[in-house]
Every structure is written in structure tokens, then in C-alpha cells.
């Protein structure tokens, strides 16, 4: 079978045929269990107070700068906002729950869910200082990505303000491929935003999944809980292993 472009009857190049393509199901509200954290359907009664308290550790409100919502200095306002979020189906809100404490320490969503196209986005990510730069933060992103590809989505997207350097570094670390910047894409909080686009596609997922699972393995952490190999190192090793010619 040729790997070159296909052509229609007039000879114009067209995309690959997908004769067996079936749109995937929409993500259901279900528990995604990990070793460091769980991703759970947002439950205001169970999660709101813990989230508000965890977010309150960000005394400079830095976590809210590039989000379209927040900050919230009043619990009642935050609880009211979360109540609306919990009722939404797109974006579909999830809580990130630390397994050691049992407390919710962040939120994220599946959003712009488009089963006919096979695309889905992760967004509205708000990780409190308790969750930031922890194994649980990486695992939460892995669990959501794994769920999307297991459902059969072809493309998993990440978008952020092009000025949000931390989000862009996180996307690259997690294996997303940078696709470009949409200039003046939207307006939020009274200011213009250029949006940086990233994605992972289904053909990239098996290699990336292997790197995530090796990074999350117990043997990759020492007695103090520090990583032995970075996710980036494991991704590079996985690429080298997959690209190595087979032996007879």
C-alpha cells in the first residue's frame, strides 16, 4: 500500500480514507483511578471546600492569570461557580483528588468534544499549589489523555494563551506537538489573547503511553519520592527504541 497522498478522480490530492471510522462515545462521568491521584466527576458537595482551601494557598493569585475565570476570594462565589460547572456537559468538569489526603486539589475538563471528527480538548485546568509540579499532576493529565484515546478519539488538543510560558512548557513535557499560534483568537478578562495550539494524535499515543507508564512506575521514584528519570528522558528513550531497526 502506498504511503503517498491519495487522489480523487480529477487527480487532486485528498486525505487518507477511513472506511472503518466510527465516531467515539462522548466521555462519561466516571472515576479514573491512578496511583497518586484520581480523576473524578466534579461533585460540589464533596469537592468545593477542599478546592477552595487548596487554591487559597496561591497567595499571589498567579494560577488565575491565564484562566478565563477566577480568582475567587469568597467561598460562596466559588461554590456558585462550581455548581454551574458541575451541570455542564461540555466542558465536562473533573476534580483531581490526591489519594493520600483524599482532598480535591485541582480541576480540569474534557471540552470541545466532537465525536464525528474524533477530536477532544483538555482545558480549564486549574491546579492548586498543592498539586503543581507533583507526580499527581502528571498522572491526572495521563489519566485524562488515556481515557480519550481508549474511547477512540483521533486527536487530543491543548490550547493556551501564547504568553503562558508555564502552560506551554507543560504541553511540551507531556508530549503535545506545537502546531502554531492563532493571532487575536479571543478576548478574555478585558484583554486580547493569541492562542497557542498543541495536539497528540492517535498514532503517537502508544509510544507516549509507554513513556508515561514508565515514568509513573514505582521504580522510577526513590525513597524520598524524587524521580529517577524525567518524563522527557523516557520519551526520548522510547523514541530511540521504537526507531531501532529490527533484528533477524
Backbone torsions as a table, in degrees:
resi	resn	phi	psi	omega
1	UNK	NA	132.3	-177.3
2	UNK	-72.1	141.9	176.4
3	UNK	-92.7	-2.7	-179.1
4	UNK	-76.7	176.3	-179.3
5	UNK	-66.2	147.0	173.5
6	UNK	-85.7	164.2	-178.1
7	UNK	-135.3	148.0	174.2
8	UNK	-84.5	-176.5	-175.5
9	UNK	-60.2	-38.2	175.9
10	UNK	-73.7	-1.9	178.1
11	UNK	91.2	12.8	179.1
12	UNK	-85.5	141.2	-179.7
13	UNK	-67.6	139.1	178.9
14	UNK	-135.9	164.8	-178.8
15	UNK	-71.6	165.2	-179.7
16	UNK	-60.4	141.3	176.0
17	UNK	-70.7	146.6	177.9
18	UNK	-126.0	71.2	-173.2
19	UNK	-64.9	-25.9	-177.8
20	UNK	-105.1	11.9	-176.4
21	UNK	-64.6	130.3	173.4
22	UNK	-129.4	127.2	178.3
23	UNK	-56.8	136.9	179.2
24	UNK	-75.0	166.0	174.4
25	UNK	-71.0	155.4	172.3
26	UNK	-70.6	147.4	178.8
27	UNK	-62.5	133.8	178.7
28	UNK	-91.0	159.1	174.5
29	UNK	-78.3	101.2	-177.6
30	UNK	-145.2	158.6	179.5
31	UNK	-74.4	131.3	172.2
32	UNK	-114.0	109.0	-171.2
33	UNK	-96.9	131.5	175.2
34	UNK	-123.4	-173.2	179.8
35	UNK	-84.5	-37.9	-178.6
36	UNK	-96.6	-28.3	-176.3
37	UNK	-150.6	170.8	169.1
38	UNK	-126.5	149.7	173.4
39	UNK	-106.3	117.9	-171.5
40	UNK	-125.5	150.2	171.7
41	UNK	-54.4	134.4	-179.1
42	UNK	-61.9	125.4	179.0
43	UNK	-125.4	109.5	-173.8
44	UNK	-59.1	-44.5	-177.4
45	UNK	-62.0	-36.7	-177.0
46	UNK	-87.8	-30.9	-167.0
47	UNK	-110.1	-23.1	-168.1
48	UNK	-59.8	-50.5	-175.9
49	UNK	-63.9	-43.5	-179.7
50	UNK	-64.5	-39.9	177.8
51	UNK	-63.9	-45.1	-178.9
52	UNK	-61.7	-42.7	-179.8
53	UNK	-66.9	-40.9	179.4
54	UNK	-66.3	-43.3	178.2
55	UNK	-63.1	-30.6	-178.9
56	UNK	-65.0	-14.5	176.7
57	UNK	-74.2	-11.7	174.5
58	UNK	-85.8	82.9	-171.7
59	UNK	-68.2	-24.6	179.5
60	UNK	-94.7	0.3	179.9
61	UNK	60.0	30.9	-178.5
62	UNK	-69.3	-29.3	-176.9
63	UNK	-68.6	-15.8	-175.2
64	UNK	-96.5	-10.6	-170.4
65	UNK	-53.9	-45.1	-174.0
66	UNK	-104.0	9.6	175.3
67	UNK	-91.3	150.5	179.9
68	UNK	-76.3	-8.9	-179.1
69	UNK	-127.5	168.5	177.7
70	UNK	75.9	174.4	0.3
71	UNK	-77.8	165.1	179.1
72	UNK	-119.9	117.1	178.2
73	UNK	-97.9	-7.2	-176.0
74	UNK	-123.1	127.3	-177.1
75	UNK	-62.0	-40.5	-178.2
76	UNK	-60.2	-40.4	178.7
77	UNK	-65.9	-40.5	179.9
78	UNK	-67.2	-42.8	179.3
79	UNK	-62.2	-40.5	178.8
80	UNK	-64.3	-43.1	178.4
81	UNK	-63.0	-44.3	179.2
82	UNK	-62.6	-34.1	-179.8
83	UNK	-61.7	-42.4	175.7
84	UNK	-65.1	-38.5	179.2
85	UNK	-63.4	-42.1	-177.0
86	UNK	-65.1	-24.4	-179.8
87	UNK	-85.2	-10.8	-176.0
88	UNK	-80.2	145.3	173.7
89	UNK	-106.3	-15.7	173.5
90	UNK	-158.3	100.8	9.3
91	UNK	-71.6	147.2	-179.6
92	UNK	-103.3	106.5	-169.7
93	UNK	-80.7	139.5	176.8
94	UNK	-125.0	147.9	172.7
95	UNK	-104.0	140.2	175.3
96	UNK	-99.0	116.0	-173.0
97	UNK	-112.1	123.2	177.1
98	UNK	-69.5	127.0	-174.0
99	UNK	-74.6	-25.4	179.5
100	UNK	-72.2	-46.7	-177.1
101	UNK	-90.4	-24.6	-174.1
102	UNK	79.1	7.2	-176.8
103	UNK	-97.4	144.2	171.7
104	UNK	-72.7	131.8	-174.5
105	UNK	-130.3	6.6	178.0
106	UNK	-176.4	168.9	177.0
107	UNK	-137.5	159.8	173.3
108	UNK	-160.9	172.8	-177.8
109	UNK	-139.9	154.3	156.5
110	UNK	-88.7	132.4	-175.2
111	UNK	-148.8	169.0	-174.5
112	UNK	45.1	51.7	-175.2
113	UNK	-79.1	117.5	-174.8
114	UNK	-130.1	80.6	-178.3
115	UNK	-56.9	-42.3	-179.7
116	UNK	-57.9	-35.1	178.0
117	UNK	-88.5	-15.2	-178.4
118	UNK	74.7	28.0	-179.2
119	UNK	-117.3	149.4	179.8
120	UNK	-155.2	149.4	-176.7
121	UNK	-122.2	147.9	169.2
122	UNK	-101.5	133.5	-176.9
123	UNK	-163.2	-171.4	-176.3
124	UNK	54.0	31.1	-174.3
125	UNK	-75.8	120.4	176.4
126	UNK	-128.7	102.9	179.9
127	UNK	-104.2	120.6	179.8
128	UNK	-67.6	165.0	175.9
129	UNK	-56.2	-26.8	178.1
130	UNK	-64.1	-33.2	-174.7
131	UNK	-95.6	-29.7	-174.0
132	UNK	-57.3	139.4	175.2
133	UNK	57.1	36.5	178.9
134	UNK	-120.2	159.1	174.0
135	UNK	-56.5	-34.1	179.8
136	UNK	-62.9	-35.1	179.2
137	UNK	-63.8	-44.9	177.8
138	UNK	-64.9	-42.4	-178.0
139	UNK	-64.5	-37.7	178.4
140	UNK	-59.8	-42.3	178.8
141	UNK	-67.4	-38.1	176.9
142	UNK	-63.8	-45.5	-177.7
143	UNK	-61.9	-40.8	179.2
144	UNK	-68.6	-43.1	179.3
145	UNK	-63.5	-44.3	179.5
146	UNK	-59.4	-43.2	-179.1
147	UNK	-61.4	-43.1	-179.0
148	UNK	-61.8	-45.3	-178.4
149	UNK	-73.4	-32.2	176.0
150	UNK	-66.4	-30.2	175.7
151	UNK	-70.4	-22.7	178.8
152	UNK	111.9	12.9	177.0
153	UNK	-69.5	147.3	-176.8
154	UNK	-93.9	-22.8	-171.3
155	UNK	-145.3	130.7	-178.4
156	UNK	-122.3	120.5	-169.7
157	UNK	-108.5	153.2	172.8
158	UNK	-135.9	127.2	177.5
159	UNK	-130.7	147.6	-179.8
160	UNK	-156.5	164.1	171.6
161	UNK	-56.2	130.3	-177.9
162	UNK	-62.0	-18.8	178.5
163	UNK	-88.1	-5.3	-177.4
164	UNK	-84.5	86.4	-174.6
165	UNK	-62.9	-36.6	-179.0
166	UNK	-66.1	-41.4	178.9
167	UNK	-66.7	-37.7	180.0
168	UNK	-68.8	-38.4	175.5
169	UNK	-65.1	-40.0	179.6
170	UNK	-63.1	-43.9	179.4
171	UNK	-59.4	-45.4	-179.9
172	UNK	-64.5	-42.3	179.5
173	UNK	-61.8	-37.4	-177.1
174	UNK	-79.4	-1.6	175.1
175	UNK	98.1	5.9	176.7
176	UNK	-71.8	146.7	179.2
177	UNK	-99.3	127.6	179.7
178	UNK	-71.8	131.9	-176.6
179	UNK	-114.1	-12.6	179.5
180	UNK	135.2	-179.7	-177.8
181	UNK	-121.0	127.7	172.6
182	UNK	-89.8	112.6	-175.6
183	UNK	-74.7	140.1	179.1
184	UNK	45.8	50.1	-173.7
185	UNK	-74.6	-30.3	-177.4
186	UNK	-159.7	175.8	175.0
187	UNK	-126.5	130.3	175.1
188	UNK	-147.9	147.3	-177.5
189	UNK	50.6	34.7	175.9
190	UNK	75.0	17.1	-179.6
191	UNK	-137.9	157.3	179.8
192	UNK	-77.8	148.7	178.4
193	UNK	-132.7	126.5	163.3
194	UNK	-87.9	136.3	-174.8
195	UNK	-110.7	125.3	174.8
196	UNK	-87.9	132.2	-177.5
197	UNK	-108.0	136.8	176.4
198	UNK	-137.1	156.8	175.8
199	UNK	-155.2	159.4	164.1
200	UNK	-122.9	135.9	177.3
201	UNK	-111.3	164.8	-169.5
202	UNK	-60.7	-31.6	179.6
203	UNK	-69.5	-21.0	179.1
204	UNK	-89.0	-17.6	-171.3
205	UNK	-64.5	-44.1	-177.2
206	UNK	-56.7	-43.3	178.6
207	UNK	-65.9	-42.4	-179.3
208	UNK	-68.4	-39.9	178.2
209	UNK	-59.0	-42.8	179.0
210	UNK	-60.2	-42.6	179.2
211	UNK	-64.9	-43.3	177.2
212	UNK	-59.0	-46.8	-175.7
213	UNK	-67.2	-34.6	175.8
214	UNK	-69.2	-37.2	179.5
215	UNK	-68.4	-39.1	-177.3
216	UNK	-79.1	-11.5	-178.3
217	UNK	-60.7	145.0	-179.5
218	UNK	-55.7	-35.6	-177.2
219	UNK	-68.8	-12.8	179.3
220	UNK	-86.4	1.0	-179.6
221	UNK	-124.5	137.3	179.7
222	UNK	-83.1	-174.7	-175.8
223	UNK	-63.1	-26.1	178.8
224	UNK	-87.3	0.2	179.6
225	UNK	84.8	12.0	-179.8
226	UNK	-90.1	143.1	-178.9
227	UNK	-67.9	144.0	174.2
228	UNK	-88.1	-40.7	177.1
229	UNK	-126.4	139.9	178.9
230	UNK	-77.0	161.2	177.4
231	UNK	-62.4	-38.4	178.4
232	UNK	-62.2	-42.4	177.7
233	UNK	-61.8	-43.5	-179.2
234	UNK	-68.2	-34.7	175.6
235	UNK	-64.7	-42.4	179.1
236	UNK	-65.4	-41.6	178.0
237	UNK	-63.4	-39.8	179.6
238	UNK	-65.0	-39.5	178.0
239	UNK	-62.2	-43.9	-179.8
240	UNK	-63.7	-42.4	-179.4
241	UNK	-64.7	-41.3	-178.6
242	UNK	-71.3	-28.3	-178.0
243	UNK	-88.7	-6.6	-178.4
244	UNK	-70.2	132.8	179.9
245	UNK	-61.4	145.0	178.4
246	UNK	-70.0	156.2	-179.9
247	UNK	-108.2	143.5	177.6
248	UNK	-73.8	NA	NA
